[in-house]
Amino acid sequence: MQRKHIDIDPHTSAKSDNKDDLDLRGVSVHNLANDFIDQVRDEFPDSAENTKIYQIEDLSKLDENGIIREKGKDTTCPIDGRQGAAYVHTLQGNEHVGPSSIMLSYTWEYTIGDIVDVLANYCTNNNLNPKEVYVWICCLCVNQHRVIEKKRKGEVVPFEEFESVFFKRVTSIGHILAMMAPWTKPEYLFRVWCIFELFTASQNDGCKVTIEMPSREREDFLDGVANMDGDFGHINKLFGVLSATDVENAEASYESDRTDILNIVNKKTGYAKFNITINTLIRKWVIRLIEDAAHSKLEGVADGEYDEDCAVFHRRVGILFNQLGEYDLAIDMHNVELKMVEKDFGCDHIDMYKPLANIADALKGQRKYEEALNNYNKALTIVENKWGSDDDR
């Protein structure tokens, strides 16, 4: 991830209130999904939506403007009064720009298509108007002209000042939307600034944390859940990646940033607690993602009616939750299959033994041994009535 460049100009301190408002302006999701992405398509017709942010604005090219710098090159910056403005400060009209309600936490390795997809889905899922949701995204809301000026001079903002402005921005906006992709190895979790942002937001009561994946990543992951049958390699791979944060090995564009962040983490919380905090957030998010997918399966099924695809999905998710120690959720999932089978085929049908045995496994995990034994016995009786007591299947 590119360092979240922050332009700190001591000569604008007299206008601090105005500067604070301007610094927190965000680009609407509507603008990103229409105006901005259209500019990217025009400039990069071959890659289009698959164009990465660092390609859209290549900060290694000091004398060649990308789309973002080109947009603001002739605009006067409202913060410092000099020529060259951030993209966000070139926009006019409430449908394009306004006070940020979300701070996107991402890496410059992500594509503009995935970013727009995540933000559009966020609006849809929360019944929000894309023209009224404003996002603070560093590539568009930081003045990249000033970033280039500093690079030419070899200047770096002192980390203490950088951290102070960063913290104020996170807490002022109050909502971090963290973007995870690809699900098999999220780049986000290997960038020290990204996980530090996530941790900072999670430690402040006034801050909300939302974690999202692009649609294609989410669909690929959930397809794996739906198709797993005894082989949990797909799921174990996810939890192996998303629950293995190691801040000491995370990377940064500037080694000095990495060193400074590690020092802060070590002094304030320690590496182990930091890693556990991030891993816990990721775990909760993935469990919620799977749980929501299971519930959505029920939406098209008549109440209590047997639907094999839905029943099998809930069974597999229940087994997964049991493996994860989420026993209450496991029982909820298995009860869906049990009620479907019981209503359509009766309580003595052979297909009843699977949900009964699976519920027993979860009860055993909860150390509710008597209830577990009762369910095991019910399952055993059904099997014996069907195939006899000597059957070894």
Disulfide bonds with the S-S distance in Angstrom:
none
